[in-house]
Amino acid sequence: MDITSFKDLLKETTPPIGLTVQLEALWYDGKGDWDHAHDLIDDLDDKQSAHVHAYLHRKEGDLWNADYWYRRAGRQRPSATLEEEWEELVRILL
């Protein structure tokens, strides 16, 4: 699967079976359901989840919290747009 195929999945009403929890969170975020996306990764502490968590808090506008999660992910807050970061996260996780 590539980014285009993943974006095509956003036309569906439910996420496809077999996505990792991180990709499922990004699928929900791509559908505009930030709360569900956040709920999926809120209690996870691996670096990939922390990266998605950071992105979600950056999108929310809570930069202090986002920076905390970027540090947990071993990353720095990017200067990319939110859309660019979302696409990069999908690419990394695919």
FIROZA-152397 format. One record per residue: residue number from 1; x, y negated, z negated of N, C-alpha, C, O, CB in turn. Coordinates in nm, 3 decimals, always signed. Glycine has a CB too. Layout:
<nutis>
NUTI; NUM; X; Y; Z; X; Y; Z; X; Y; Z; X; Y; Z; X; Y; Z
...
</nutis>
This chain:
<nutis>
NUTI; 1; +0.085; +0.118; +0.000; +0.000; +0.000; +0.000; +0.089; -0.124; +0.000; +0.197; -0.125; -0.059; -0.096; +0.000; -0.122
NUTI; 2; +0.041; -0.228; +0.068; +0.112; -0.355; +0.069; +0.018; -0.465; +0.018; -0.096; -0.438; -0.018; +0.164; -0.389; +0.212
NUTI; 3; +0.068; -0.587; +0.016; -0.009; -0.699; -0.040; -0.138; -0.721; +0.038; -0.241; -0.752; -0.022; +0.075; -0.827; -0.039
NUTI; 4; -0.134; -0.706; +0.170; -0.254; -0.725; +0.251; -0.359; -0.620; +0.216; -0.477; -0.653; +0.203; -0.221; -0.719; +0.400
NUTI; 5; -0.318; -0.496; +0.202; -0.411; -0.389; +0.165; -0.469; -0.414; +0.027; -0.588; -0.392; +0.004; -0.339; -0.252; +0.168
NUTI; 6; -0.385; -0.462; -0.066; -0.433; -0.490; -0.201; -0.536; -0.603; -0.198; -0.640; -0.595; -0.264; -0.316; -0.527; -0.293
NUTI; 7; -0.508; -0.707; -0.120; -0.604; -0.818; -0.110; -0.736; -0.770; -0.049; -0.842; -0.818; -0.088; -0.545; -0.932; -0.024
NUTI; 8; -0.729; -0.676; +0.045; -0.851; -0.621; +0.104; -0.937; -0.551; -0.002; -1.059; -0.548; +0.009; -0.816; -0.522; +0.216
NUTI; 9; -0.872; -0.494; -0.104; -0.945; -0.427; -0.212; -1.031; -0.523; -0.293; -1.123; -0.481; -0.363; -0.846; -0.355; -0.304
NUTI; 10; -1.001; -0.652; -0.285; -1.077; -0.752; -0.359; -1.219; -0.767; -0.303; -1.304; -0.828; -0.367; -1.005; -0.887; -0.355
NUTI; 11; -1.243; -0.712; -0.185; -1.377; -0.716; -0.127; -1.470; -0.615; -0.194; -1.592; -0.625; -0.183; -1.370; -0.687; +0.024
NUTI; 12; -1.412; -0.519; -0.264; -1.490; -0.414; -0.331; -1.548; -0.468; -0.462; -1.501; -0.568; -0.516; -1.402; -0.289; -0.358
NUTI; 13; -1.650; -0.400; -0.512; -1.713; -0.444; -0.636; -1.648; -0.383; -0.760; -1.666; -0.434; -0.871; -1.860; -0.410; -0.635
NUTI; 14; -1.573; -0.276; -0.742; -1.500; -0.213; -0.853; -1.358; -0.184; -0.807; -1.334; -0.162; -0.689; -1.571; -0.082; -0.900
NUTI; 15; -1.265; -0.185; -0.901; -1.127; -0.156; -0.862; -1.114; -0.010; -0.820; -1.185; +0.077; -0.872; -1.029; -0.188; -0.978
NUTI; 16; -1.024; +0.018; -0.728; -1.005; +0.157; -0.687; -0.944; +0.240; -0.799; -0.868; +0.190; -0.882; -0.918; +0.163; -0.562
NUTI; 17; -0.979; +0.366; -0.800; -0.920; +0.459; -0.897; -0.773; +0.477; -0.864; -0.735; +0.484; -0.747; -0.995; +0.596; -0.898
NUTI; 18; -0.692; +0.485; -0.967; -0.550; +0.513; -0.947; -0.459; +0.392; -0.960; -0.337; +0.407; -0.957; -0.530; +0.572; -0.814
NUTI; 19; -0.517; +0.273; -0.976; -0.431; +0.156; -0.997; -0.370; +0.163; -1.137; -0.433; +0.213; -1.230; -0.511; +0.024; -0.979
NUTI; 20; -0.250; +0.113; -1.151; -0.194; +0.097; -1.285; -0.276; -0.008; -1.358; -0.347; -0.087; -1.295; -0.042; +0.057; -1.281
NUTI; 21; -0.266; -0.010; -1.488; -0.343; -0.109; -1.565; -0.300; -0.251; -1.528; -0.382; -0.342; -1.528; -0.324; -0.085; -1.717
NUTI; 22; -0.173; -0.269; -1.497; -0.125; -0.402; -1.458; -0.187; -0.446; -1.326; -0.232; -0.560; -1.312; +0.029; -0.404; -1.448
NUTI; 23; -0.190; -0.355; -1.227; -0.252; -0.388; -1.099; -0.403; -0.406; -1.113; -0.463; -0.489; -1.045; -0.221; -0.281; -0.995
NUTI; 24; -0.463; -0.328; -1.200; -0.606; -0.344; -1.223; -0.633; -0.482; -1.282; -0.731; -0.548; -1.245; -0.659; -0.234; -1.316
NUTI; 25; -0.548; -0.526; -1.374; -0.564; -0.660; -1.432; -0.551; -0.767; -1.323; -0.628; -0.863; -1.321; -0.459; -0.685; -1.543
NUTI; 26; -0.455; -0.750; -1.233; -0.440; -0.846; -1.124; -0.557; -0.840; -1.026; -0.596; -0.941; -0.968; -0.309; -0.822; -1.049
NUTI; 27; -0.615; -0.720; -1.008; -0.733; -0.706; -0.924; -0.848; -0.788; -0.985; -0.914; -0.866; -0.915; -0.774; -0.556; -0.909
NUTI; 28; -0.871; -0.770; -1.115; -0.978; -0.847; -1.180; -0.949; -0.997; -1.174; -1.041; -1.076; -1.150; -0.994; -0.803; -1.327
NUTI; 29; -0.826; -1.036; -1.194; -0.793; -1.178; -1.184; -0.818; -1.228; -1.042; -0.871; -1.337; -1.022; -0.645; -1.203; -1.225
NUTI; 30; -0.781; -1.148; -0.944; -0.806; -1.184; -0.805; -0.954; -1.198; -0.773; -0.991; -1.271; -0.681; -0.744; -1.082; -0.713
NUTI; 31; -1.038; -1.130; -0.849; -1.183; -1.139; -0.833; -1.241; -1.255; -0.915; -1.361; -1.281; -0.909; -1.249; -1.008; -0.875
NUTI; 32; -1.155; -1.324; -0.990; -1.201; -1.438; -1.070; -1.243; -1.403; -1.210; -1.305; -1.484; -1.279; -1.313; -1.504; -1.001
NUTI; 33; -1.211; -1.282; -1.255; -1.249; -1.238; -1.389; -1.126; -1.239; -1.481; -1.072; -1.133; -1.514; -1.314; -1.096; -1.385
NUTI; 34; -1.083; -1.359; -1.520; -0.964; -1.375; -1.603; -0.980; -1.300; -1.736; -0.886; -1.236; -1.782; -0.937; -1.524; -1.629
NUTI; 35; -1.098; -1.308; -1.796; -1.119; -1.245; -1.926; -1.098; -1.094; -1.921; -1.032; -1.038; -2.008; -1.260; -1.276; -1.976
NUTI; 36; -1.154; -1.029; -1.820; -1.136; -0.884; -1.809; -0.989; -0.851; -1.783; -0.936; -0.757; -1.841; -1.226; -0.826; -1.695
NUTI; 37; -0.925; -0.929; -1.697; -0.782; -0.908; -1.669; -0.701; -0.917; -1.798; -0.616; -0.833; -1.825; -0.731; -1.011; -1.565
NUTI; 38; -0.729; -1.020; -1.876; -0.656; -1.040; -2.001; -0.684; -0.927; -2.100; -0.593; -0.879; -2.168; -0.693; -1.174; -2.063
NUTI; 39; -0.810; -0.886; -2.110; -0.846; -0.777; -2.202; -0.769; -0.649; -2.170; -0.733; -0.574; -2.261; -0.996; -0.751; -2.196
NUTI; 40; -0.744; -0.623; -2.043; -0.675; -0.500; -2.005; -0.531; -0.495; -2.053; -0.480; -0.388; -2.087; -0.678; -0.485; -1.855
NUTI; 41; -0.464; -0.609; -2.057; -0.320; -0.607; -2.089; -0.288; -0.672; -2.224; -0.171; -0.676; -2.265; -0.243; -0.678; -1.980
NUTI; 42; -0.388; -0.721; -2.292; -0.367; -0.797; -2.416; -0.289; -0.720; -2.521; -0.207; -0.779; -2.591; -0.499; -0.839; -2.473
NUTI; 43; -0.312; -0.592; -2.536; -0.246; -0.515; -2.642; -0.127; -0.432; -2.593; -0.074; -0.351; -2.669; -0.347; -0.423; -2.706
NUTI; 44; -0.086; -0.452; -2.470; +0.027; -0.376; -2.416; +0.156; -0.454; -2.437; +0.156; -0.577; -2.431; +0.007; -0.345; -2.266
NUTI; 45; +0.266; -0.383; -2.460; +0.391; -0.455; -2.491; +0.507; -0.421; -2.398; +0.620; -0.458; -2.426; +0.431; -0.427; -2.631
NUTI; 46; +0.480; -0.350; -2.288; +0.588; -0.323; -2.192; +0.617; -0.449; -2.110; +0.536; -0.541; -2.108; +0.551; -0.203; -2.099
NUTI; 47; +0.730; -0.452; -2.044; +0.773; -0.573; -1.973; +0.683; -0.608; -1.855; +0.659; -0.726; -1.829; +0.915; -0.555; -1.924
NUTI; 48; +0.632; -0.507; -1.785; +0.543; -0.537; -1.673; +0.413; -0.602; -1.722; +0.365; -0.699; -1.664; +0.511; -0.409; -1.593
NUTI; 49; +0.359; -0.547; -1.829; +0.237; -0.605; -1.885; +0.263; -0.745; -1.939; +0.179; -0.834; -1.924; +0.181; -0.517; -1.996
NUTI; 50; +0.379; -0.764; -2.000; +0.414; -0.897; -2.051; +0.423; -0.998; -1.937; +0.384; -1.113; -1.953; +0.549; -0.891; -2.128
NUTI; 51; +0.473; -0.955; -1.822; +0.482; -1.044; -1.706; +0.343; -1.084; -1.658; +0.317; -1.201; -1.630; +0.562; -0.978; -1.592
NUTI; 52; +0.252; -0.986; -1.647; +0.114; -1.016; -1.607; +0.049; -1.105; -1.712; -0.021; -1.200; -1.678; +0.032; -0.885; -1.589
NUTI; 53; +0.073; -1.075; -1.838; +0.017; -1.154; -1.949; +0.065; -1.299; -1.939; -0.013; -1.392; -1.957; +0.058; -1.092; -2.086
NUTI; 54; +0.193; -1.317; -1.911; +0.250; -1.451; -1.896; +0.181; -1.527; -1.783; +0.140; -1.642; -1.800; +0.402; -1.443; -1.870
NUTI; 55; +0.168; -1.461; -1.670; +0.101; -1.523; -1.555; -0.041; -1.566; -1.593; -0.082; -1.677; -1.561; +0.097; -1.425; -1.436
NUTI; 56; -0.114; -1.478; -1.660; -0.252; -1.510; -1.696; -0.260; -1.632; -1.789; -0.349; -1.716; -1.773; -0.318; -1.390; -1.763
NUTI; 57; -0.167; -1.642; -1.885; -0.169; -1.759; -1.974; -0.123; -1.884; -1.901; -0.169; -1.994; -1.932; -0.081; -1.734; -2.097
NUTI; 58; -0.033; -1.869; -1.805; +0.005; -1.985; -1.723; -0.117; -2.032; -1.644; -0.143; -2.152; -1.635; +0.123; -1.949; -1.626
NUTI; 59; -0.190; -1.938; -1.589; -0.310; -1.973; -1.512; -0.413; -2.042; -1.602; -0.481; -2.135; -1.559; -0.371; -1.848; -1.447
NUTI; 60; -0.424; -1.996; -1.724; -0.517; -2.053; -1.821; -0.477; -2.196; -1.859; -0.561; -2.275; -1.902; -0.523; -1.964; -1.946
NUTI; 61; -0.348; -2.228; -1.843; -0.299; -2.359; -1.881; -0.233; -2.361; -2.017; -0.195; -2.468; -2.066; -0.409; -2.458; -1.879
NUTI; 62; -0.219; -2.244; -2.079; -0.156; -2.232; -2.210; -0.007; -2.201; -2.190; +0.036; -2.086; -2.203; -0.226; -2.121; -2.297
NUTI; 63; +0.069; -2.304; -2.158; +0.209; -2.284; -2.120; +0.296; -2.236; -2.236; +0.391; -2.161; -2.214; +0.266; -2.412; -2.064
NUTI; 64; +0.265; -2.279; -2.358; +0.342; -2.231; -2.473; +0.330; -2.079; -2.483; +0.430; -2.009; -2.497; +0.294; -2.300; -2.604
NUTI; 65; +0.208; -2.029; -2.477; +0.184; -1.886; -2.485; +0.241; -1.815; -2.363; +0.297; -1.706; -2.376; +0.033; -1.858; -2.498
NUTI; 66; +0.227; -1.875; -2.246; +0.283; -1.816; -2.124; +0.434; -1.800; -2.139; +0.488; -1.694; -2.107; +0.250; -1.903; -2.001
NUTI; 67; +0.501; -1.903; -2.187; +0.647; -1.895; -2.203; +0.687; -1.786; -2.300; +0.789; -1.720; -2.280; +0.702; -2.030; -2.250
NUTI; 68; +0.609; -1.766; -2.406; +0.635; -1.656; -2.499; +0.632; -1.523; -2.424; +0.722; -1.441; -2.441; +0.531; -1.656; -2.614
NUTI; 69; +0.530; -1.502; -2.342; +0.517; -1.375; -2.269; +0.621; -1.363; -2.159; +0.666; -1.252; -2.130; +0.377; -1.363; -2.209
NUTI; 70; +0.660; -1.474; -2.096; +0.770; -1.466; -1.998; +0.898; -1.419; -2.069; +0.971; -1.336; -2.014; +0.793; -1.605; -1.930
NUTI; 71; +0.925; -1.471; -2.187; +1.043; -1.425; -2.262; +1.032; -1.276; -2.292; +1.130; -1.202; -2.279; +1.060; -1.505; -2.393
NUTI; 72; +0.914; -1.230; -2.333; +0.893; -1.087; -2.362; +0.917; -1.002; -2.236; +0.959; -0.887; -2.245; +0.750; -1.063; -2.417
NUTI; 73; +0.888; -1.061; -2.121; +0.907; -0.990; -1.994; +1.050; -1.002; -1.943; +1.086; -0.939; -1.843; +0.810; -1.044; -1.889
NUTI; 74; +1.133; -1.082; -2.011; +1.270; -1.103; -1.965; +1.277; -1.194; -1.844; +1.366; -1.180; -1.760; +1.334; -0.971; -1.932
NUTI; 75; +1.183; -1.288; -1.835; +1.175; -1.378; -1.719; +1.156; -1.521; -1.766; +1.134; -1.549; -1.883; +1.059; -1.337; -1.627
NUTI; 76; +1.167; -1.611; -1.670; +1.138; -1.752; -1.695; +1.014; -1.791; -1.616; +0.984; -1.731; -1.513; +1.259; -1.842; -1.657
NUTI; 77; +0.943; -1.890; -1.665; +0.826; -1.938; -1.593; +0.869; -1.985; -1.454; +0.960; -2.067; -1.442; +0.756; -2.053; -1.671
NUTI; 78; +0.804; -1.935; -1.349; +0.845; -1.974; -1.214; +0.793; -2.111; -1.176; +0.700; -2.164; -1.238; +0.797; -1.871; -1.113
NUTI; 79; +0.853; -2.167; -1.074; +0.804; -2.294; -1.021; +0.706; -2.270; -0.906; +0.651; -2.364; -0.850; +0.921; -2.382; -0.972
NUTI; 80; +0.685; -2.143; -0.872; +0.592; -2.106; -0.765; +0.450; -2.144; -0.803; +0.419; -2.165; -0.921; +0.601; -1.955; -0.735
NUTI; 81; +0.364; -2.152; -0.703; +0.222; -2.174; -0.731; +0.167; -2.049; -0.798; +0.229; -1.943; -0.796; +0.142; -2.208; -0.600
NUTI; 82; +0.050; -2.062; -0.858; -0.015; -1.946; -0.920; -0.044; -1.839; -0.816; -0.027; -1.720; -0.843; -0.144; -1.988; -0.991
NUTI; 83; -0.089; -1.878; -0.698; -0.116; -1.781; -0.592; +0.011; -1.708; -0.552; +0.010; -1.586; -0.533; -0.178; -1.851; -0.470
NUTI; 84; +0.121; -1.782; -0.538; +0.249; -1.719; -0.503; +0.293; -1.622; -0.612; +0.343; -1.513; -0.583; +0.358; -1.826; -0.479
NUTI; 85; +0.276; -1.662; -0.737; +0.316; -1.574; -0.846; +0.229; -1.449; -0.849; +0.280; -1.339; -0.870; +0.308; -1.648; -0.981
NUTI; 86; +0.099; -1.464; -0.828; +0.008; -1.349; -0.824; +0.053; -1.251; -0.716; +0.061; -1.131; -0.740; -0.138; -1.395; -0.799
NUTI; 87; +0.082; -1.303; -0.597; +0.126; -1.217; -0.487; +0.258; -1.149; -0.519; +0.276; -1.031; -0.489; +0.139; -1.299; -0.357
NUTI; 88; +0.349; -1.222; -0.579; +0.479; -1.163; -0.616; +0.460; -1.053; -0.720; +0.524; -0.948; -0.710; +0.575; -1.273; -0.670
NUTI; 89; +0.374; -1.075; -0.818; +0.347; -0.972; -0.917; +0.289; -0.847; -0.851; +0.329; -0.735; -0.882; +0.251; -1.025; -1.024
NUTI; 90; +0.195; -0.867; -0.760; +0.137; -0.751; -0.689; +0.246; -0.676; -0.614; +0.253; -0.554; -0.621; +0.026; -0.796; -0.592
NUTI; 91; +0.331; -0.749; -0.542; +0.440; -0.684; -0.467; +0.532; -0.605; -0.560; +0.571; -0.492; -0.529; +0.522; -0.790; -0.390
NUTI; 92; +0.566; -0.664; -0.672; +0.655; -0.596; -0.769; +0.591; -0.469; -0.820; +0.657; -0.366; -0.833; +0.689; -0.689; -0.887
NUTI; 93; +0.462; -0.475; -0.849; +0.393; -0.363; -0.912; +0.348; -0.255; -0.814; +0.321; -0.142; -0.855; +0.275; -0.414; -0.987
NUTI; 94; +0.339; -0.290; -0.686; +0.305; -0.188; -0.588; +0.423; -0.098; -0.571; +0.418; -0.003; -0.492; +0.263; -0.250; -0.452
</nutis>
